[in-house]
Amino acid sequence: MDTEARLTQRGSSSSDPGDGTAGERPRFAFFRRLTVGRAALLGVACTGALLLVSNFVVQPFLIPSRSMQPTLRVGDRVLVNKLAYRFGNQPRRGDVVVFDGTGSFVQEPAPGRPVGDLVHGAAAALGLAEPADTDFVKRVVGVGGDDVVCCDVRGRVKVNGVPVEEDYLYPGDAPSRVPFRIAVPLGTLFVMGDHRSQSRDSRDHLGDPGGGMVPVDKVIGRADWIGWPFTHWAVVRTGGGHG
C-alpha cells in the first residue's frame, strides 16, 4: 500500500509539481496584458498632462528658421513662458516673444484638414513639430507709444530719440537696411528678428493691414529658456537697452 501510494503521489507530481508553476504561462500572459494596458494608460495620462502644462504654463517651441540667430538657432526648442504676461505684465523692449501673426504677419491662414491640424497642433505644442505657419518668434523693439526710427548717423535704431545698443544682432548685420520711422500704436508691438538680413518682420508688413504691428493680445508668451539641445541650454537674453 505504501508503495502504491508513493507511485500515485509521484505520478501526480509529474503533471503538477505543486511548486506553483502549473498554469504559470496563462497567468504571465494576463499580467503582461495588464502591464501593457497600464503603460498605455500612463502614456495617455502623461501626454494629457504635458498638453495641459503646454497650453497654460510653459510651451516648447521649435525654432524653424534663421531669423533669430545667433540668439536662437534652427532646431532649438525654446520654453515659452505663458504666464509672463498673464497678470497685468506687458511685453517690454528687448523681450523675445512668440505670437500669433494672424492679422499682422499673415492675413488669413490657409484652410487645412481638421484631423491633420489637430495632430500637428498637439505635436507642435510638445515641441515635436514645427509651429503653425501663423506662429512667429521675434524680439520686441518698440511698444505702444514709442517712436522707432532707423537709422541714425551711426546706423543705429533709435527709440524715442535714444539710440539702442543691439549687441544681440547677427555679426555683420546692420540694424536695418530699410529706413523707416514708426509711431507704434497703443496696445501693439513693433518686432524684428536678431538676424535682420534673414528676418521677415514688422518692417516687411508696414504697408499691410495693421501696419506690421503685433497686437499685445496676440502674444502667446515670452521665450525665456533654450531647453534643447542640452549643449545649447541657456536663458534667452533680453536686450535693446538705450545706449
C-alpha positions in Angstrom: 0.0 0.0 0.0 2.8 2.4 0.8 4.4 1.7 -2.5 1.2 2.3 -4.4 0.6 5.5 -2.5 4.1 6.7 -3.3 3.6 5.8 -7.0 0.3 7.7 -7.1 1.9 10.7 -5.5 4.9 10.5 -7.9 2.5 10.3 -10.9 0.5 13.3 -9.8 3.7 15.3 -9.2 4.8 14.7 -12.8 1.9 16.6 -14.2 1.6 19.1 -11.3 4.8 19.6 -9.4 3.0 21.5 -6.7 5.6 24.3 -6.8 3.2 26.9 -8.2 4.5 26.7 -11.8 1.4 25.0 -13.2 -0.7 27.5 -15.1 2.1 30.0 -14.9 2.1 30.8 -18.6 -1.6 31.9 -18.7 -1.1 34.0 -15.6 2.0 35.6 -17.1 0.1 36.5 -20.3 -2.7 38.0 -18.2 -0.2 40.1 -16.2 1.6 41.1 -19.4 -1.6 42.3 -20.9 -2.4 44.2 -17.7 1.1 45.8 -17.7 0.8 46.9 -21.4 -2.6 48.3 -20.6 -1.3 50.2 -17.6 1.6 51.5 -19.6 -0.7 52.7 -22.4 -2.9 54.4 -19.9 0.1 56.0 -18.2 1.3 57.3 -21.6 -2.0 58.8 -22.4 -2.2 60.5 -18.9 1.3 61.9 -19.2 0.7 63.2 -22.7 -2.5 64.9 -21.5 -0.7 66.4 -18.5 2.0 67.7 -20.8 -0.5 69.2 -23.1 -2.2 71.0 -20.2 1.1 72.4 -19.0 1.9 73.4 -22.6 -1.4 75.1 -23.0 -1.4 77.1 -19.8 2.1 77.4 -18.3 5.2 76.5 -20.4 5.2 75.5 -24.1 8.1 74.1 -26.0 8.5 75.9 -29.3 10.7 74.6 -32.2 12.7 77.2 -33.9 12.2 76.7 -37.7 14.3 79.4 -39.3 17.5 81.5 -39.0 15.7 84.8 -38.3 16.7 84.9 -34.6 20.3 83.9 -35.0 22.6 84.0 -33.1 20.3 84.1 -30.1 18.2 81.1 -31.3 19.4 78.5 -33.8 17.4 76.3 -36.2 16.3 73.2 -34.3 16.4 74.8 -30.8 13.5 74.2 -28.5 12.7 77.3 -26.5 10.5 77.2 -23.5 7.8 79.8 -23.8 6.6 81.3 -20.5 2.8 81.7 -20.9 2.4 83.2 -17.5 4.8 86.1 -18.3 2.0 88.5 -19.4 -1.0 86.9 -17.7 -1.2 89.1 -14.5 -1.1 92.6 -15.8 2.6 92.5 -17.0 3.2 93.8 -20.5 5.9 92.9 -23.1 8.9 95.1 -22.8 11.5 96.3 -25.3 14.1 93.5 -25.7 11.8 90.6 -24.8 11.8 87.7 -27.2 8.1 86.8 -27.8 6.2 84.1 -29.6 3.0 85.4 -31.1 0.1 84.5 -33.4 0.7 86.6 -36.5 -2.8 86.3 -37.9 -3.9 89.7 -39.0 -0.4 91.2 -38.8 2.1 88.9 -40.5 -0.4 86.5 -42.0 -3.8 87.8 -43.2 -5.7 84.6 -43.3 -4.3 81.1 -42.7 -4.8 78.6 -45.5 -7.7 76.1 -44.9 -6.4 72.8 -43.5 -7.6 69.3 -42.6 -9.2 69.2 -39.1 -7.7 65.8 -38.1 -4.2 66.6 -39.5 -4.2 70.1 -38.0 -5.2 68.6 -34.6 -2.4 66.1 -34.7 0.1 68.6 -35.9 -1.0 71.1 -33.2 -0.5 68.5 -30.5 3.0 67.7 -31.8 3.9 71.4 -32.1 2.6 72.0 -28.5 5.1 69.4 -27.3 7.9 70.8 -29.4 8.0 67.7 -31.6 7.0 69.5 -34.8 7.4 72.9 -36.4 5.0 75.5 -35.2 2.0 76.6 -37.2 2.6 78.9 -40.1 0.9 81.7 -38.2 3.2 81.5 -35.2 6.4 83.6 -35.1 9.2 84.4 -32.7 10.8 87.9 -32.7 12.3 90.5 -30.5 10.3 93.5 -29.2 11.9 96.7 -30.5 9.1 99.1 -29.8 6.0 99.1 -27.6 2.8 101.2 -27.7 3.5 104.9 -27.8 7.1 104.5 -29.0 8.7 106.4 -31.9 11.0 103.9 -33.7 13.4 105.3 -36.3 16.1 103.7 -38.4 18.7 104.8 -38.6 20.8 107.5 -37.0 24.1 108.7 -38.5 25.9 105.7 -36.9 23.4 103.3 -38.3 21.6 102.5 -35.1 17.9 102.1 -34.3 16.5 104.9 -32.2 13.6 104.6 -29.9 12.1 107.9 -28.6 15.2 109.7 -29.8 17.6 107.5 -27.9 20.0 105.0 -29.8 19.5 101.4 -28.9 22.5 99.1 -28.2 21.7 95.9 -30.0 24.6 93.6 -29.2 22.4 90.6 -29.9 22.4 91.2 -33.6 23.9 88.6 -36.0 27.6 89.5 -36.6 27.9 91.7 -39.7 24.2 92.5 -39.9 23.1 96.2 -40.0 20.2 97.1 -37.6 18.2 97.6 -40.8 19.0 98.2 -44.5 15.5 99.6 -44.9 14.9 103.1 -43.4 11.7 103.7 -41.5 10.0 105.8 -38.9 7.1 104.3 -37.0 4.8 105.5 -34.3 3.8 102.3 -32.5 0.0 102.4 -31.7 -1.0 101.7 -28.1 -1.7 98.0 -27.5 0.7 96.8 -30.2 4.3 95.9 -30.6 6.9 96.6 -33.3 9.1 93.4 -33.6 12.2 92.4 -35.5 14.5 89.3 -35.8 18.1 89.3 -34.5 19.3 88.2 -37.9 18.0 91.2 -39.7 19.0 90.3 -43.2 17.2 86.9 -42.8 14.1 88.1 -41.0 10.7 88.9 -42.3 9.3 91.0 -39.5 7.4 94.2 -38.9 9.4 96.1 -41.5 8.1 93.8 -44.2 4.5 94.4 -43.4 4.4 98.2 -42.9 2.0 98.5 -45.9 -0.2 95.7 -44.9 -3.4 96.0 -42.9 -2.3 96.5 -39.3 1.0 98.1 -40.5 3.1 95.1 -39.3 2.2 95.8 -35.7 1.5 92.8 -33.4 -1.4 93.3 -31.0 -0.4 92.5 -27.5 -3.3 90.2 -27.1 -1.8 88.0 -29.9 1.3 87.3 -27.8 1.4 83.7 -26.8 4.3 84.1 -24.3 7.9 85.1 -23.7 10.7 82.8 -24.8 12.7 82.5 -21.5 14.9 79.4 -21.9 16.5 77.3 -24.5 15.7 73.7 -23.3 17.1 71.7 -26.2 19.7 70.7 -27.3 21.3 70.4 -23.9 24.6 71.7 -25.3 22.9 75.0 -26.1 20.9 75.3 -22.9 20.7 78.9 -21.8 18.5 81.7 -20.6 17.3 83.7 -23.6 18.9 87.0 -23.3 16.9 90.2 -23.4 18.4 93.4 -24.6 17.8 96.5 -26.5 18.8 99.0 -23.8 19.4 102.6 -24.7 23.0 103.4 -25.3 
